[in-house]
């Protein structure tokens, strides 16, 4: 059964050999590697052509214009020929048994979705941090049904993952996905790159019939690579908060569609946390400066949607008593930009040294990444 491995590349030249070599070393051999060159200005295409000339399973898809990360992945999906899909980010790589460990149970039990453990890796120092699913979920067939029975219970428990309850990675990568799920779900790539992985996985998840978490760390996620180097830039952008509002409404619609009222508090906690992190990164100056006035006006604009007043639900939810008296939550409920900024300014000062050290560490280690 063919697996289509989809990888998109943009300024990835220093990482391409490790990625492709890791695919060539797989002990499961019925695969194709769909390499989407998203108009990279570097030597990506030249490197890809050298590999493709040596192995016919490697195919290159050249975009005529730069589509961006989400739409480039979707182009790879459209060009794929396999029954199952597996995604790799352009700066990451697989362990040798990754495909084998996922495809074996997929074929044995006719699974729609298989998820393996991952690890964040700092190659220069050989440091690894595993991200593993709780053992209670592992190595068993999990039936999913959005309406009834044991499958409904499983759905309610696992779908929380897309509402801030960290059960498994929401990313494209680290998974084996039956291609028909994407077709059945009607997924189309979002315009925003913010939360694009989560949009994909939460859209297809309700269409799963059977799935499994395998007990194997098979995906290496590069710390300090292309994607992690861009995260802090996103956090400094107002657009992140704009997108957070949109994403809140998208998931609120899913709560209604699948009748999941208990998820509302989780959703509200996550948006509150966006202010703790993203807005705090914008609160760089004391509140009486012109810059601060501009940010406060932006915050006020972001709090216009009516759903902010419904955050009193979280305040009164007995399952989350710590929110009964929460300074930021009170400010959001009352749409008080002054209080929101003051709270976020305190967080900004507390995290200043951490942000500075992370930035310095990334700038030092990035040139040594291979």
Secondary structure, 3 states (H helix, E strand, C coil): CCEEEEEEECCCHHHHHHHHHHHHCCCCCCEEEEEEECCCCCCHHHHHHHHHHHCCCEEEEECCCCCCHHHHHHHHHHHCCCCEEEEECCCCEECCCHHHHHHHHHHHHCCCEEEEEEEEEECCCCEEEEECCCHHHECCCEECCCCCHHHHHHHHHHHHHHHCCCCCCCCCCCEEEEHHHHHHHCCCCCCCCCCHHHHHHHHHHCCCCEEEEEEEEEEEEECCCHHHHHHHHHHCCHHHHHHHHHHHHHHHHHHHHCCCHHHHHHHHHHHHHHHHHHHHHHCCCCCCCHHHHHHHHHHHHHCCCHHHHHHHHHHCCHHHHHHCCCHHHHHHHCCCHHHHHHHHHHHHHHHHHHHHHHHHHHHHHHHHCC
